[in-house]
Amino acid sequence: MGIDLSVLKKEQNLADVDDFDFICYVAYGKKPLTRAQRAKNVMKQDFFSKYSDDAKAVLEILLDKYRNQGITEIEDTRVLSLAEFEAFGKPSRIVKLFGGKANYEKAIKELAEALYLDEVG
């Protein structure tokens, strides 16, 4: 008895909207933001400045993945095995760009939080 959000979003012409925004739209009538709009809002913030150039580049690729596919794509560390990340080395080396796995996971959590801020200050 599952609900296929992708089918419902297509029926409402909201396929490019994040699942979170779609649920808020259905449940509360809140105007949804597209994934592209949320990614653009992150770019307006001072989010990337605390990272090295390579770590920033990894996060920008992850943000692009979110823009095209959604939040679950960036939360799984297996994403680091995709071709887009080959220039940075294996996933274990990419994680080291952030100072280790705990810091990488923290960066991803902070990216997700930045994506879901209501307003850009």
C-alpha positions, 0 to 999 in steps of 0.5 A, a space after each residue: 500500500 505504498 504511495 509512489 511520489 514520483 507518479 504523483 509529482 508527475 501528475 501535478 507537473 511537479 517532477 522537479 520538486 524535492 520530495 520534502 517540498 512536494 509533501 509540504 505542498 500536499 499536506 499544507 499547501 506550501 508553495 514548493 521549491 524546485 531542487 534547482 531553486 534549493 541548490 541556487 539558495 545554497 550557492 547564495 550562502 557562505 557554505 563552501 568557504 570553509 572547505 579546501 578547493 578539492 573538498 569544495 569541488 566535491 560538494 559542488 558535484 554533490 549539489 549538482 547531483 541533488 539538483 538532478 536527482 534528489 537528496 538520497 543521491 548525496 547521502 549515500 557514500 557510494 555516490 563517491 564511486 561514480 565517474 564524476 569523482 574519479 579525478 579526486 581518487 577513490 572514495 577513501 581519498 575523497 573522504 580524507 579531503 574533509 579530514 576523515 569520514 566523520 567530517 565528510 558525514 558532517 559536511 553532507 549533513 550541513 549541506 542537507 541542512 543548507 538545502 532545507 533552510 526556508 530563507 536565505 539571509 
